[in-house]
Amino acid sequence: MDYKTQLVIVAVIMLLVGIAAGYAVKPSAPQSAPNTTTTAQGQQSKLPNVIVIGGLFPLSGDLQTFGQQNSLALQLAASDINSFFNSSGLPYQVKVVIEDTQTNPDVALQKLQSLYSQGVKFVAGPMASSEVKNIMGFANSNHILIFSPSSTSPALAIPNDFIFRLVVDDRLQGTALAQLAKYYGLKHVVVVWRGDDWGDNLANSTLSNLAALGIDAIRGPRYSVQVSDYTSEVNQLASTVSSLVNKYGASSVGVILVSFEEGVQFMDQASQYQTLSNVRWIGTDGIAKSGKLIGDPVASAFAVKTNFTATISGTLPNPKYDNLTKRFVAQLGTEPISYAYNTYDIAWLLTLSILTAGEYNPDKVAKILPTVASDFYGVTGWAQLNENGDRAFANYFIYGVANVQNQYQWTYVGMYDTATNAFTFK
Amino acid sequence: MLSPQLVNAIIYCSILSLLSLGLSLTYSVTKVPNFAQASFAVLGAYVTWTLVSLSRLSVVENMLSSNPQAMNAAIYSYTIPPQTYLEFLILSFLIVGATAVLQYLMVLRPLKNRGGSPTALMIATIGVDMLLFSIINIYVDSMSSHLLSEVSSLSERLGYSIPLRLDARDFTFYSYDLMSSSGLQRAIIISPLLLIVILISLEMILKKTKFGIALRAVVENPNLSGVIGVNVELANIAAWFISGGVSGMAGSLIPLKFYTNTSIGITLIVSIFASSILGGIASLYGSIAGGFIVGVSETIFLGYITQLTGLSPAYRPVIPLIIMTIMLIIFPKGLAGIDFSNLRRRLK
């Protein structure tokens, strides 16, 4: 093999890596605006009779289960809104166009560009903060209103932009995780985290909150989101935990796993280490109520053995919430995560704001959305937004895994009230 | 009890060695580095996914008359039946081998006959890689949708939600590969055993059969082999079939250990090339050695380094790139091209 060929091989390998990162669908050509409504007086309203809401959800990838639940939530909301329009005699219809972001920031951007080229200017999603961060520039410069049900990175709490989030940011989850570790009597906690914007921010917030509570906060491995094997990371974690257990005993040592659903594979591999099976594990909203976890026999058994509990923000159940839950269970066979309820409310908030603005115009809607939200009581309760366009208040629910009639299930363990710093356990 | 790191290293090294062996085999006869080699492995992985998913579904179908508790217990205690291992290994060999032959017959041979340069052929293999990637995704989506609708209709029939997840992406069959007696994975036996069986078979075919001798002749000098009556085309087709088949079998083991999705080939391709280049891209046995060295570097060596220095294991993908770069600069012909006796003399 000559030198030139070798160079070409290296160049092609690099090219392949680049192509893989950028693989996605080609955006189609821009389409004309939807038809508008003509009033009785013959004047043309600026509001189209078909209101299109885009959905950017991870139907595959590390948030797959949650993406599917949120996609269904958006469809249920559109169906309910259309029933409302019909019964009210209003000449409008909501249409949803859902795209799969694959839990990949680059794909999320390409799918947003694809939606924009189809004339979509209001989007529910994406779910991951890394995705929101990557599409933020395009959304702001093209005035596309993004409303995420689950992006919690504090770095994205920015006022006066086109990014809204119906979820509290992770500064509160960092507090909740640290308080939970303290409640469980842990004195030495190793934090392992997913190496992306969301993981970095939540891990840092958790570490600083642990330290503030006087707990020995130890930086564990930060793993790459692109690897398919966590042996080295788990081995490094086992080594750290082992030395802590030998010094202080297993009851005072814990692990906080800041992960999406790839945490299931991480737990599979961790189950091979006796030391890691003997300490308490805590998870976050990236894995709480994950269907993938309770579907995996080894990871589920590990979760039960390590008293694994995970936190996720949400609101107290109400009649609307209960009703929607029944519909979710009928279609999914299980209760969804709280972020799916956020997506349901997002569809209503966007529609009501567009109707109030009287135009399919993100500039106008972005201005009135906080006002509409402050008076809106949805399935997730009051939807008040703060100055950054993020949800102002929420509580954290704590879920654990249990074996019920030979089937692993997520069970409600308790709640952490962010306002009072108090836990209420079942 | 073997340490988890050693188990991981043995499985990974075996798979990587088989994949780089496949790459070296096609390079030896066609003189084209095949960038679709990792997609062959992905194809094999999804043969396993299909068979194991169908096997898991059949467990549910056989338990329809049982109560929910018994059904749940059967789902959670599922382990891959021994015949399924045999089925996915054989089926991967045949399907992926046939795919490799199609690549040769429909893309590389026509291009070669029209005077295509090695660079043009190499770029054509990237096109095949993209095509395979798309075909695999289409297949996975349609098969996954079929399987999910089956589970859904069974759940409706029984009146409760069957807790059977058949994820097509970002899944692992680690849980279903464990031996209940020892807690060890079967892959720790199957993967090195497969490597040994393939090595012995190749050795016997290449050295003891007329076909093997003909194949070696084609590798050495295709023109001269043709003149003396060797069917060069048949030798090429056979080499591509064996290469694809071996890669398919190696790929079929991936879901037993690794978090698998349709794009896992992208992470594998760098390690496969690094192994092949390290061993000497045209050397079959060199590529096996290369696979082990790269595999051990990415697992055991990385483990020691991270423990000693506190370095993040996230730098793992850099290791094969470093190995490949060093080899191309210092030993472009790989381990197989090093004159060790000369090197020893120089060092003295």
Interface residues (C-beta under 8 A of the other chain):
Chain A: M1 Y3 T5 Q6 V8 I9 V10 V12 I13 L15 L16 V17 I19 A20 Y23 S60 G61 D62 Q64 G195 P221 R222 Y223 S224 Q226 V227 S228 D229 T231 S232 E233 V234 N235 Q236 S239 E261 E262 Q265 D268 Q269 Q272 Y273 G291 K292 I294 G295 D296 P297 V298 A299 S300 G333 T334 Q405 N406 Q407 Y408
Chain B: P4 Q5 V7 N8 Y12 P33 F35 P68 Q69 A70 N72 A73 Y76 S77 Y78 P118 T119 M122 I123 I126 D129 M130 F133 S155 S161 P163 L164 R165 D167 R169 D170 T172 Y174 S175 L178 K257 F258 Y259 T260 N261 S263 I264 I266 T267 I269 V270 F273 I277 I281 A282 T299 L302 G303 T306 Q307 S312 P313 A314 R316 P317 M324 T325 L328 P332 K333
